[in-house]
Amino acid sequence: MKTNVQCLIVDDEPLAIKLLTMHLSRFDSIKIAGTVEDAVEAIDFLNTHKVDLMFLDIHMPEMKGTELLRSLKNPPAVIFTTAYRQYALEGFDLNVLDYLVKPISFGRLTQAIEKFFAAHHTQAIPTPNTEIKDEFLYLQEGSIIHKIPLSEIVYAESMGDNLTFYLDDKKITKRCTISSVEKFLARNGFLRIHRSYIVSLKRITSIGPVSIFIENKEFPIGKTYRESVLEQLNYKAFLNK
């Protein structure tokens, strides 16, 4: 298995490049070989550098990402990144690995990278580097990216297509699914207890058979999550003492 997967980011939005670079920096097995802002630069880069994986935006000036991909005789593995969902079918017609809708969450990106390793390697992708002392979650609102310390997140609540993160002193709502961040948060001290709730383990103040409490706020434990949640919280062991 390769120790360093060389990847190229092609996107005309500097903010999107920055966010994707932040996410990818957490993978020890992936190296960002370069970032470019249009298709012409991408072609020049691909002609002079070895690239294993390309994160390719679709809407770019002069030439779309789909047109760029069609023009390449021997393209690397491709993961499309775009703010427009309507191109998903076209993307899969072009045999891309995955299709990520902006703003891209770390959890969703991890799933796409796992697909790359599953398709190109015999071993699974190494676990992202979690030995970071100060862990953050990057949440995009419009053109602003909030750098949120995980220690400040009390819980997250899903409502439709939106996910609201409740912090110590404020809340931030992001358009994404709760499942897209579940794996990332689970690796960093959070637990999904319900289809609508993920809570910080260290903030839990009391536990019951059908709910948990954070201070005076009660959170229901979903039926499908109950056995797993109570086991992880060691509820029965404490109950029998």
Secondary structure, DSSP 8 states (H G I E B T S, - for coil): --S-EEEEEE-S-HHHHHHHHHHHTT-TTEEEEEEESSHHHHHHHHHHS--SEEEEES--SSS-HHHHHHH-SS--EEEEEES-GGGHHHHHHTT-SEEEESS--HHHHHHHHHHHHHHH-SS---------SS-EEEEEETTEEEEEEGGGEEEEEEETTEEEEEESS-EEEEES-THHHHHHHHTTTEEEEETTEEEEGGG--EE-SSEEEETTEEEE--TTTHHHHHHHTTHHHHHT-
